[in-house]
């Protein structure tokens, strides 16, 4: 039997006889946004300074899916489709070509709460390698980001950057031979803004 359960004018559940599916509203399930982005090509770090990582894209696999609108991306900066509390999970795959010196590579998430006027460090994923050793190991970092505004002077946005102790290090992008995902992040809205 088809039917809808509502409180006031807010739809809570809806059942369709045609598809035999039950849908729920945000009121019942706050997870209305989940998105994934991958580093599409390997990023070469040519300096020891903090450098913005560009070249992000959504996975191209036929079985990739997301819920909601998802993030908007432009020139290294990500913005949000709606306010809320978001969980971000970043997995970075650095490759350090250390040569004659010890090396460290930091992949970091930096956040702006003033419409991109300035950014602050939020999350760090750190990888280190010893002299004359080429390291390729995954590092991860996770956090909760409270997005209280998506427009105007207080709009929240974020970027991913790298910082190295030596030049020549890389952040590994998508495997071009088999489309395998390497450096990537998943972001999920888990509730309303706090």
HELIX and SHEET records of a PDB file:
HELIX    1   1 UNK A  152  UNK A  154  5                                   3    
SHEET    1   A 3 UNK A   3  UNK A   7  0                                        
SHEET    2   A 3 UNK A  10  UNK A  16 -1                                        
SHEET    3   A 3 UNK A  21  UNK A  24 -1                                        
SHEET    1   B 6 UNK A  43  UNK A  45  0                                        
SHEET    2   B 6 UNK A 169  UNK A 171 -1                                        
SHEET    3   B 6 UNK A  84  UNK A  97 -1                                        
SHEET    4   B 6 UNK A 184  UNK A 191 -1                                        
SHEET    5   B 6 UNK A  33  UNK A  39 -1                                        
SHEET    6   B 6 UNK A  56  UNK A  57 -1                                        
SHEET    1   C 4 UNK A  43  UNK A  45  0                                        
SHEET    2   C 4 UNK A 169  UNK A 171 -1                                        
SHEET    3   C 4 UNK A  84  UNK A  97 -1                                        
SHEET    4   C 4 UNK A 134  UNK A 147 -1                                        
SHEET    1   D 4 UNK A  51  UNK A  52  0                                        
SHEET    2   D 4 UNK A 157  UNK A 164 -1                                        
SHEET    3   D 4 UNK A  77  UNK A  79 -1                                        
SHEET    4   D 4 UNK A  72  UNK A  74 -1                                        
SHEET    1   E 4 UNK A  51  UNK A  52  0                                        
SHEET    2   E 4 UNK A 157  UNK A 164 -1                                        
SHEET    3   E 4 UNK A 103  UNK A 112 -1                                        
SHEET    4   E 4 UNK A 120  UNK A 129 -1                                        
END                                                                             
